[in-house]
Amino acid sequence: MIKLTKALVIACKNDPLRTSGLLFIFYTVFNFLEKMLEELIFGERFLHAFDPIFVLSFMGWGLICVWCCYINNKALYSCPCMDRDEP
């Protein structure tokens, strides 16, 4: 998960708005794929108790990504979850 976070933050050029927007797109695609699988397997979409867990996990991942963007944009350019290769 840390490598994925590192790749996401670098791809968004340490911009927290881009990172948050991309995570929103990831969550939307995840929900769309979940809906498609439920309709393929069960024939209908249904409500279940794991949706809040998925939402909280994406929100937590977003918090970590924005935190890494903040740390990288500081003068120290260091973050425990990233090795900064760019100047």
N, C-alpha and C positions, 0 to 999 in steps of 0.2 A: 504494500500500500504506500510505503514511503517513496519507492521509485516512481509510482504512478503520480503521486503528489508532486514530486520533483519535476517530472516531465510536464505536468499540467501548468505549474507555475512558470517554468521556463518558456513553454509555448505561448503563454499569455504575457510574456515580457514583464513579469512582476507587477502587473496591473490588477488590483483586486476587483475592479468592476468587470473586466474581461473574464477573470477567473470565476466570479459569481455567475455571470451570464452563461459561461460554458457549463458549469455545474447544473444550472437550471435546465439547459438543453439535455444534458445527460439524464437528469431525473425524468424529464418529459419522455425521452426515448425509452427509458426503463419502464415507465408506466405503460407506454404504447405496446412494447414487447410483452409485458406481463398480461395485458388485455388480450393480445393476439393468442398467446399460449393458452390462456383460460378458455377462450372461445374454441380453439382447435381441439383441446382435450375434453372439455366438459360441455361444449355447445352453447354456453352462456357465461356472461361475466357475473361474478358475485362479489359481495363484500366480505372481507375477512379481517382478522385481528392483526395481521402483520403489516398493514399499511402504515400505521404510526411508527413502527420500528424502522421501516424503509425511509420514511420522511426524516426521522431523527438521525439516521446514519448519514444521509446526504447532507443534512444541516451541519453535523459534526465534521464531516469531511470538508465542507465549505469553510468552516471556522478555521480548520488547520491550514487550508490553502491560503486564506486571507492573512492569517498570522505569519505564514512564511513570506508572503509578499511584503508585509509590513517590515519584517526583520531584514529582508533583502534590500529594501529601499532605504534603510537606515545607513548611516555613514560607515558602520562596521562591515556591512555586506557579509554577514555570517548568519547561518541558521543551523540548528542541530540536525535538521532533516535534509539539508542540501549541501552539496559541494559546489561552490560557485566557480564555474569555468570561464565565465565572460567577464570583461572589465566593467 
